[in-house]
Amino acid sequence: MASVLSYESLVHAVAGAVGSVTAMTVFFPLDTARLRLQVDEKRKSKTTHAVLLEIIKEEGLLAPYRGWFPVISSLCCSNFVYFYTFNSLKAVWVKGQRSSTGKDLVVGFVAGVVNVLLTTPLWVVNTRLKLQGAKFRNEDIIPTNYKGIIDAFHQIIRDEGILALWNGTFPSLLLVFNPAIQFMFYEGLKRQLLKKRMKLSSLDVFIIGAIAKAIATTVTYPMQTVQSILRFGRHRLNPENRTLGSLRNVLCLLHQRVKRFGIMGLYKGLEAKLLQTVLTAALMFLVYEKLTAATFTVMGLKSTHKH
């Protein structure tokens, strides 16, 4: 049990959180573009910079950064939980043996499920705060007026019931495969490269992070679209069975989307998402690797996580 609460797990968790906040802040406008394209059906699919220019023109220069604080807070919690669970489970299960890709995948999956169940309410609030005050092309969207994170929690529980905070949990659980797939490819590619050389350069880490994330994102993107729509939950369509986004609900949303926009409708906003996630993931892994290495060097600890 000592290894779960160890200083080392903590260093990994903090490094993971700092890495993701840095990366998310730098590429935040891309996320704004992606979310608008997913949720606002009437918005035409244009290139990412065209969408961002439109948003700035209509809503002001800072509009692409709307909702930054709630997103960053949720991201910190989310990544902290994920990295902490991942490294603790790995420490308990692997116990000094060599880790395999299979084990990484299982551990990544469990860490992801724990993460989703604990942090979904934060992301629901987040999605709404990020879209608050947006000028939508779609008239069916009911606007929100939350004063902040706490007020949003209060209003959602009051008006929609406590379970509304877990809107979109089902697609989120399916999306757990995303970081699991990403981590698997990342660790696998890292192991391959380490066979050829002693140490990975920053560029290697950047490229491996990018490739791993691009694969994971493309595979799971249609689910992310459904997840955004369910979390936002402000469309006037069938409000009754939105909670938890049951399988039927998810399939129904996917079907509607394909019927109206063709198969590419499922991938609306993918360009912005890929740009953002690939760059974010790469930068995040870079900061994460450098921070853990630096901290362990400073503290005179040799990281036991060298494969």
Phi, psi and chi 1 to 4 in degrees:
 res  aa     phi    psi   chi1   chi2   chi3   chi4
   1 MET       -  -32.1 -169.1   60.2 -163.1      -
   2 ALA   -55.5  -36.5      -      -      -      -
   3 SER   -67.7  -25.2   57.8      -      -      -
   4 VAL   -70.4  -41.6  176.3      -      -      -
   5 LEU   -92.9   15.7  -58.3  168.0      -      -
   6 SER   -69.6  160.4   74.8      -      -      -
   7 TYR   -58.7  -35.7  176.2   73.7      -      -
   8 GLU   -65.8  -44.0 -164.3  167.4  -44.7      -
   9 SER   -58.1  -38.6  -75.4      -      -      -
  10 LEU   -65.3  -44.1 -170.6   66.8      -      -
  11 VAL   -60.0  -44.0  171.6      -      -      -
  12 HIS   -61.4  -43.1  -80.5  -75.7      -      -
  13 ALA   -64.6  -45.5      -      -      -      -
  14 VAL   -66.1  -44.1  171.8      -      -      -
  15 ALA   -60.8  -40.6      -      -      -      -
  16 GLY   -61.8  -44.3      -      -      -      -
  17 ALA   -66.0  -46.5      -      -      -      -
  18 VAL   -62.5  -42.9  173.1      -      -      -
  19 GLY   -58.2  -45.8      -      -      -      -
  20 SER   -72.7  -33.2   55.6      -      -      -
  21 VAL   -66.3  -45.3  167.0      -      -      -
  22 THR   -56.8  -50.5  -49.3      -      -      -
  23 ALA   -65.3  -42.6      -      -      -      -
  24 MET   -64.3  -39.2 -173.6   58.1  162.2      -
  25 THR   -65.2  -45.0  -57.2      -      -      -
  26 VAL   -61.3  -41.4  174.6      -      -      -
  27 PHE  -107.7   20.5  -55.5  118.1      -      -
  28 PHE   -56.5  -42.8 -164.9   80.1      -      -
  29 PRO   -56.3  -31.8  -28.1   36.9      -      -
  30 LEU   -64.0  -35.6  -67.1  170.5      -      -
  31 ASP   -68.1  -38.4 -163.6   53.7      -      -
  32 THR   -60.0  -46.9  -56.6      -      -      -
  33 ALA   -60.0  -44.2      -      -      -      -
  34 ARG   -62.1  -46.0 -178.3  -99.5  -34.6  166.8
  35 LEU   -64.7  -40.2 -167.6   57.6      -      -
  36 ARG   -62.3  -43.5  -65.2  -65.1 -179.7   87.9
  37 LEU   -65.7  -34.4  -76.2  165.8      -      -
  38 GLN   -72.0  -45.8  -78.1 -179.5  -31.8      -
  39 VAL   -87.3  -35.5  172.0      -      -      -
  40 ASP   -93.3   96.9 -167.6   -3.5      -      -
  41 GLU   -64.1  -28.4  -70.8  171.4   -3.0      -
  42 LYS   -80.1  -13.2  -58.7  -98.4  167.1   67.7
  43 ARG   -72.1  127.5 -166.9  178.6  -91.0  -77.1
  44 LYS   -68.6  144.2  -63.4  -85.7 -178.9  -66.9
  45 SER   -73.3  109.8  -80.9      -      -      -
  46 LYS  -121.7  177.9  -67.2 -171.1 -179.5  138.5
  47 THR   -66.2  159.1   57.8      -      -      -
  48 THR   -58.5  -45.3  -52.5      -      -      -
  49 HIS   -69.4  -28.7   65.8  -90.3      -      -
  50 ALA   -66.4  -42.1      -      -      -      -
  51 VAL   -63.2  -44.9  171.7      -      -      -
  52 LEU   -63.5  -40.3  -80.9  172.7      -      -
  53 LEU   -63.5  -40.1  -77.5  171.3      -      -
  54 GLU   -59.6  -47.5  -98.6 -179.9   15.0      -
  55 ILE   -61.0  -43.9  -65.7  172.6      -      -
  56 ILE   -64.3  -41.4  -70.5  170.7      -      -
  57 LYS   -64.6  -41.8 -153.1  160.9   73.3 -161.1
  58 GLU   -83.6  -30.5  -70.5  173.1   17.0      -
  59 GLU  -125.4    3.7  -59.0  169.2   33.1      -
  60 GLY   100.2  163.3      -      -      -      -
  61 LEU   -62.2  -35.0 -161.8   58.0      -      -
  62 LEU   -88.5   -3.7  -70.9  175.8      -      -
  63 ALA   -53.1  -39.5      -      -      -      -
  64 PRO   -62.5  -17.5  -25.2   34.7      -      -
  65 TYR  -101.1   12.1  -87.4   93.2      -      -
  66 ARG   -63.1  135.0 -178.7 -177.6  -70.3  129.6
  67 GLY    81.1   14.5      -      -      -      -
  68 TRP   -60.7  -46.5  174.6   82.9      -      -
  69 PHE   -62.5  -51.6 -177.0   72.6      -      -
  70 PRO   -58.9  -37.2   -0.2   -7.3      -      -
  71 VAL   -64.7  -44.3  169.3      -      -      -
  72 ILE   -65.1  -41.4  -68.9  -60.9      -      -
  73 SER   -60.8  -46.4  -30.8      -      -      -
  74 SER   -64.4  -39.6  -52.0      -      -      -
  75 LEU   -63.2  -41.6 -161.5   67.3      -      -
  76 CYS   -59.5  -52.2  -90.9      -      -      -
  77 CYS   -58.8  -49.0  -62.4      -      -      -
  78 SER   -60.1  -49.4 -170.1      -      -      -
  79 ASN   -69.7  -35.2  -85.4  -72.7      -      -
  80 PHE   -61.1  -49.5 -169.1   86.0      -      -
  81 VAL   -58.3  -45.3  170.3      -      -      -
  82 TYR   -64.4  -53.0 -175.2   77.3      -      -
  83 PHE   -64.6  -38.5  -83.9   98.9      -      -
  84 TYR   -64.4  -48.8 -160.8   90.5      -      -
  85 THR   -62.6  -44.9  -44.3      -      -      -
  86 PHE   -58.5  -51.3 -175.2   85.4      -      -
  87 ASN   -72.9  -32.0  -75.4  -64.3      -      -
  88 SER   -67.5  -47.5  -56.6      -      -      -
  89 LEU   -61.0  -40.8  -75.5  169.5      -      -
  90 LYS   -64.0  -41.9 -156.3  163.5  151.1 -178.0
  91 ALA   -62.5  -41.3      -      -      -      -
  92 VAL   -70.3  -43.5  170.7      -      -      -
  93 TRP   -80.8  -43.8 -166.7   15.2      -      -
  94 VAL   -79.6  -34.6  178.5      -      -      -
  95 LYS    41.1   58.0  -75.4 -148.9 -178.6   70.2
  96 GLY    80.9   -7.8      -      -      -      -
  97 GLN   -82.3  175.3  -56.5  151.5   10.3      -
  98 ARG   -74.0  138.3  -74.7  178.1   74.6   80.4
  99 SER   -84.0  145.1 -177.8      -      -      -
 100 SER  -109.9  164.1   67.8      -      -      -
 101 THR   -61.7  -39.1  -52.7      -      -      -
 102 GLY   -58.4  -45.9      -      -      -      -
 103 LYS   -64.6  -42.0  -79.8 -174.4  179.6  174.9
 104 ASP   -57.7  -40.0  -78.3  -22.3      -      -
 105 LEU   -66.9  -45.1 -173.4   61.7      -      -
 106 VAL   -63.2  -47.4  173.7      -      -      -
 107 VAL   -62.1  -43.1  171.7      -      -      -
 108 GLY   -60.8  -38.6      -      -      -      -
 109 PHE   -67.4  -47.7 -171.1   76.9      -      -
 110 VAL   -61.9  -44.3  176.2      -      -      -
 111 ALA   -59.7  -39.0      -      -      -      -
 112 GLY   -65.8  -41.7      -      -      -      -
 113 VAL   -64.1  -45.7  170.0      -      -      -
 114 VAL   -57.2  -45.6  170.6      -      -      -
 115 ASN   -59.3  -48.2 -169.3   12.7      -      -
 116 VAL   -60.7  -47.4  164.5      -      -      -
 117 LEU   -64.3  -35.3  -63.6  174.4      -      -
 118 LEU   -81.0  -35.8  -70.6  177.9      -      -
 119 THR  -109.5   -1.3   61.2      -      -      -
 120 THR   -53.8  -44.3  -69.9      -      -      -
 121 PRO   -55.2  -37.3  -28.1   36.0      -      -
 122 LEU   -62.7  -40.8  -76.9  171.5      -      -
 123 TRP   -73.2  -30.5  -69.6  110.1      -      -
 124 VAL   -64.4  -47.5  168.0      -      -      -
 125 VAL   -61.1  -44.7  163.8      -      -      -
 126 ASN   -53.9  -49.9 -127.7  -52.7      -      -
 127 THR   -59.8  -39.9  -56.4      -      -      -
 128 ARG   -71.9  -41.2  -63.5 -172.6  180.0 -164.2
 129 LEU   -65.8  -34.4  -74.4  169.8      -      -
 130 LYS   -67.9  -31.6 -155.9  162.9  156.6   43.6
 131 LEU   -98.0   -0.5  -69.1  165.3      -      -
 132 GLN   -68.1  132.3 -176.6  161.0  -73.3      -
 133 GLY    80.1    4.5      -      -      -      -
 134 ALA   -74.7  148.2      -      -      -      -
 135 LYS   -91.5  103.1  -68.1 -170.0  164.7   49.7
 136 PHE   -86.8  147.8  -69.7  113.3      -      -
 137 ARG   -79.8  -23.3  -55.1  -79.4 -173.2  -86.8
 138 ASN   -93.3  119.3 -172.7   -8.4      -      -
 139 GLU   -76.0  -14.2  -57.9   78.7   51.7      -
 140 ASP   -74.1   -4.5  -74.7  -16.6      -      -
 141 ILE   -87.8  126.8  -68.6  172.7      -      -
 142 ILE   -85.8  122.4  -51.4  159.4      -      -
 143 PRO   -70.5  158.5   19.3  -23.5      -      -
 144 THR  -115.2  158.2   58.3      -      -      -
 145 ASN  -139.4   80.4   56.7  -21.7      -      -
 146 TYR   -97.1  142.3  -55.2  133.7      -      -
 147 LYS   -81.6  -24.0  -69.1 -177.9 -169.2   68.6
 148 GLY   177.9 -167.8      -      -      -      -
 149 ILE   -61.2  -49.2  -59.6  177.1      -      -
 150 ILE   -64.5  -44.3  -51.6  -64.7      -      -
 151 ASP   -63.1  -37.9 -175.7   50.0      -      -
 152 ALA   -62.5  -46.1      -      -      -      -
 153 PHE   -55.4  -47.6  -87.7  113.8      -      -
 154 HIS   -60.5  -49.0  173.4   72.2      -      -
 155 GLN   -66.5  -39.2  -77.5 -162.6   41.3      -
 156 ILE   -65.4  -45.0  -67.3  170.2      -      -
 157 ILE   -63.7  -41.3  -67.2  169.5      -      -
 158 ARG   -67.1  -44.9 -171.4 -170.1   64.3 -159.4
 159 ASP   -90.9  -29.1  -58.4  -20.1      -      -
 160 GLU  -122.6   -2.9  -59.7  167.3   52.0      -
 161 GLY    88.8  156.5      -      -      -      -
 162 ILE   -63.3  -30.1 -169.5  131.4      -      -
 163 LEU   -68.7  -20.2  -78.0  177.9      -      -
 164 ALA   -60.5  -24.4      -      -      -      -
 165 LEU   -67.3  -19.2  -70.2  172.5      -      -
 166 TRP  -103.9   23.2  -86.7  -89.2      -      -
 167 ASN   -55.4  136.0  -84.3   -6.0      -      -
 168 GLY    77.5   16.0      -      -      -      -
 169 THR   -65.0  -38.3  -59.7      -      -      -
 170 PHE   -61.6  -53.8 -175.4   75.7      -      -
 171 PRO   -61.2  -31.3    7.0  -17.1      -      -
 172 SER   -63.5  -38.8  -58.6      -      -      -
 173 LEU   -66.3  -37.2  -75.5  171.6      -      -
 174 LEU   -66.5  -33.2  -65.8  178.3      -      -
 175 LEU   -73.6   -7.6  -78.2  168.3      -      -
 176 VAL   -59.1  -27.2  164.4      -      -      -
 177 PHE   -63.1  -23.0  -74.8  109.2      -      -
 178 ASN   -62.4  -60.7 -173.4  -34.5      -      -
 179 PRO   -64.1  -28.8    5.2  -10.9      -      -
 180 ALA   -64.9  -46.0      -      -      -      -
 181 ILE   -62.5  -43.7  -64.7  165.9      -      -
 182 GLN   -61.6  -48.2  178.3 -162.5  -17.4      -
 183 PHE   -63.2  -38.3 -115.5   84.7      -      -
 184 MET   -62.5  -49.5 -172.4  177.1   75.8      -
 185 PHE   -63.9  -40.7  -83.3  103.7      -      -
 186 TYR   -61.3  -51.6  176.7   72.7      -      -
 187 GLU   -64.6  -39.8  -66.0  -74.5  -22.0      -
 188 GLY   -62.8  -49.4      -      -      -      -
 189 LEU   -62.8  -37.5  -72.0  164.5      -      -
 190 LYS   -63.4  -44.9 -167.2  160.2  112.8  177.9
 191 ARG   -61.0  -42.4  -92.8 -166.2  -77.7  -85.3
 192 GLN   -60.2  -47.3  -70.8  -53.2  -47.4      -
 193 LEU   -65.7  -36.8  -91.2 -179.5      -      -
 194 LEU   -69.0  -18.8  -77.2  170.9      -      -
 195 LYS   -68.5  -34.2  -78.9  179.7 -171.3  161.4
 196 LYS   -84.7  -27.8  -63.6 -169.6 -177.4   67.5
 197 ARG  -142.2  165.2   57.3 -171.5   82.4  169.5
 198 MET   -73.9  -42.9  -73.2  -60.7  -67.6      -
 199 LYS  -138.5  146.3 -161.2  159.3  148.2  -75.3
 200 LEU   -90.0  137.7  -65.2 -175.9      -      -
 201 SER   -81.4  167.1   70.3      -      -      -
 202 SER   -57.7  -39.3  -60.9      -      -      -
 203 LEU   -63.6  -42.5 -175.1   67.4      -      -
 204 ASP   -56.8  -48.7  -67.1  -24.8      -      -
 205 VAL   -61.4  -42.1  172.9      -      -      -
 206 PHE   -60.2  -48.4 -168.2   87.8      -      -
 207 ILE   -67.4  -43.1  -69.7  168.1      -      -
 208 ILE   -61.5  -45.1  -66.0  173.4      -      -
 209 GLY   -58.2  -43.1      -      -      -      -
 210 ALA   -65.8  -46.6      -      -      -      -
 211 ILE   -62.5  -47.0  -65.2  170.3      -      -
 212 ALA   -58.3  -44.1      -      -      -      -
 213 LYS   -72.2  -37.7 -169.7   64.7  178.9  177.1
 214 ALA   -61.5  -42.5      -      -      -      -
 215 ILE   -62.2  -50.0  -63.0  167.9      -      -
 216 ALA   -61.9  -40.7      -      -      -      -
 217 THR   -66.8  -46.5  -59.1      -      -      -
 218 THR   -62.9  -40.7  -51.3      -      -      -
 219 VAL   -62.4  -39.4  171.4      -      -      -
 220 THR  -105.4    5.9   55.0      -      -      -
 221 TYR   -58.9  -43.2 -169.2   76.5      -      -
 222 PRO   -55.9  -35.3  -28.8   37.0      -      -
 223 MET   -66.3  -34.1  -89.8  -61.4  124.0      -
 224 GLN   -67.4  -35.4  -63.7 -166.5   -7.7      -
 225 THR   -62.1  -47.9  -58.2      -      -      -
 226 VAL   -60.8  -43.1  170.1      -      -      -
 227 GLN   -59.7  -45.3 -179.5 -163.7   43.1      -
 228 SER   -61.3  -44.1  -65.5      -      -      -
 229 ILE   -64.3  -43.0  -67.7  168.1      -      -
 230 LEU   -67.5  -42.5  -73.5  168.4      -      -
 231 ARG   -64.4  -41.4  -83.3  178.0  179.6  170.3
 232 PHE   -63.6  -47.1 -176.6   46.0      -      -
 233 GLY    54.3   24.5      -      -      -      -
 234 ARG  -110.2   13.7  -53.1  -63.4  -65.0 -179.0
 235 HIS   -81.9  147.5  -65.8   76.9      -      -
 236 ARG   -79.9    3.5  -69.4 -162.9  170.9   90.0
 237 LEU   -74.7  152.4  -55.4  163.8      -      -
 238 ASN     2.4   79.5   56.6  -11.5      -      -
 239 PRO   -73.2  -13.8   23.4  -25.8      -      -
 240 GLU   -71.2  -46.6   65.5  -72.4  -22.1      -
 241 ASN  -106.9   50.8   61.3   -7.4      -      -
 242 ARG   -88.4  -27.2 -172.7 -177.4  -69.3  125.1
 243 THR   -58.0  135.2  -45.3      -      -      -
 244 LEU    62.7   -7.6  -60.5 -176.6      -      -
 245 GLY    51.9   70.1      -      -      -      -
 246 SER   -58.8  167.5   62.7      -      -      -
 247 LEU   -56.7  -41.1 -178.4   60.2      -      -
 248 ARG   -61.8  -43.2 -151.4 -178.7   79.6 -135.8
 249 ASN   -58.2  -46.0 -141.3  -15.6      -      -
 250 VAL   -63.9  -47.4  169.3      -      -      -
 251 LEU   -63.4  -38.9  -69.0  173.5      -      -
 252 CYS   -63.5  -44.2  169.5      -      -      -
 253 LEU   -64.1  -41.9  -88.8  166.7      -      -
 254 LEU   -62.4  -42.6  -72.3  172.8      -      -
 255 HIS   -63.7  -46.7  178.1   66.0      -      -
 256 GLN   -56.8  -43.9  -88.7  177.3    2.6      -
 257 ARG   -64.1  -44.7 -160.5   94.8 -178.2  165.6
 258 VAL   -66.8  -40.2  171.8      -      -      -
 259 LYS   -62.2  -40.6 -149.3  164.3   65.0 -170.9
 260 ARG   -85.8  -34.4  -72.6  163.0   69.7  174.8
 261 PHE  -121.4    3.8  -55.0  106.1      -      -
 262 GLY    76.8  178.2      -      -      -      -
 263 ILE   -62.4  -29.0 -155.9   83.0      -      -
 264 MET   -69.5  -18.2  -73.0  -39.7  -75.1      -
 265 GLY   -59.0  -29.2      -      -      -      -
 266 LEU   -70.8  -20.5  -63.9  176.5      -      -
 267 TYR  -109.5   18.7  -75.1   94.1      -      -
 268 LYS   -65.8  125.0 -162.2  173.3  164.3 -152.6
 269 GLY    90.9    2.2      -      -      -      -
 270 LEU   -64.9  -34.8  178.0   67.0      -      -
 271 GLU   -59.4  -49.0  179.8 -156.4   -6.1      -
 272 ALA   -63.1  -40.6      -      -      -      -
 273 LYS   -64.5  -45.4 -178.2   68.8 -176.9  173.8
 274 LEU   -64.1  -45.3  -91.4  179.4      -      -
 275 LEU   -55.4  -50.5  -99.3  176.2      -      -
 276 GLN   -65.4  -50.7 -176.5 -138.1   -9.9      -
 277 THR   -68.9  -39.6   36.8      -      -      -
 278 VAL   -63.4  -48.4  168.4      -      -      -
 279 LEU   -66.2  -42.3  -65.2  170.8      -      -
 280 THR   -62.4  -49.3  -62.5      -      -      -
 281 ALA   -60.5  -43.7      -      -      -      -
 282 ALA   -63.6  -46.8      -      -      -      -
 283 LEU   -65.2  -38.3 -173.4   58.6      -      -
 284 MET   -64.0  -47.0 -177.3  177.0  126.5      -
 285 PHE   -62.3  -38.1  -86.7  122.3      -      -
 286 LEU   -60.9  -52.2 -163.3   65.5      -      -
 287 VAL   -61.6  -41.9  174.8      -      -      -
 288 TYR   -60.1  -50.5  168.3   65.2      -      -
 289 GLU   -62.6  -45.2  -64.5  -80.3  -22.5      -
 290 LYS   -66.1  -42.8  -67.7  -77.6  173.0 -117.2
 291 LEU   -64.9  -46.6 -100.6  178.6      -      -
 292 THR   -62.6  -44.8   41.7      -      -      -
 293 ALA   -60.1  -46.2      -      -      -      -
 294 ALA   -63.1  -45.2      -      -      -      -
 295 THR   -62.2  -45.6  -48.1      -      -      -
 296 PHE   -64.8  -35.1  -71.8  130.7      -      -
 297 THR   -65.6  -48.1  -47.9      -      -      -
 298 VAL   -60.0  -43.0  170.2      -      -      -
 299 MET   -80.8   -1.0  -56.6  -45.5  -83.4      -
 300 GLY    69.2   21.4      -      -      -      -
 301 LEU  -100.4  137.5  -76.5  168.1      -      -
 302 LYS   -87.8  128.3 -160.0  177.8  126.7  -53.9
 303 SER   -66.5  129.3  172.0      -      -      -
 304 THR   -83.3    0.7   50.8      -      -      -
 305 HIS   -92.8   12.5  -74.1  -94.0      -      -
 306 LYS   -72.7  126.2  -71.3  -84.2  174.8  -74.4
 307 HIS   -82.8      -  -65.0  -61.4      -      -
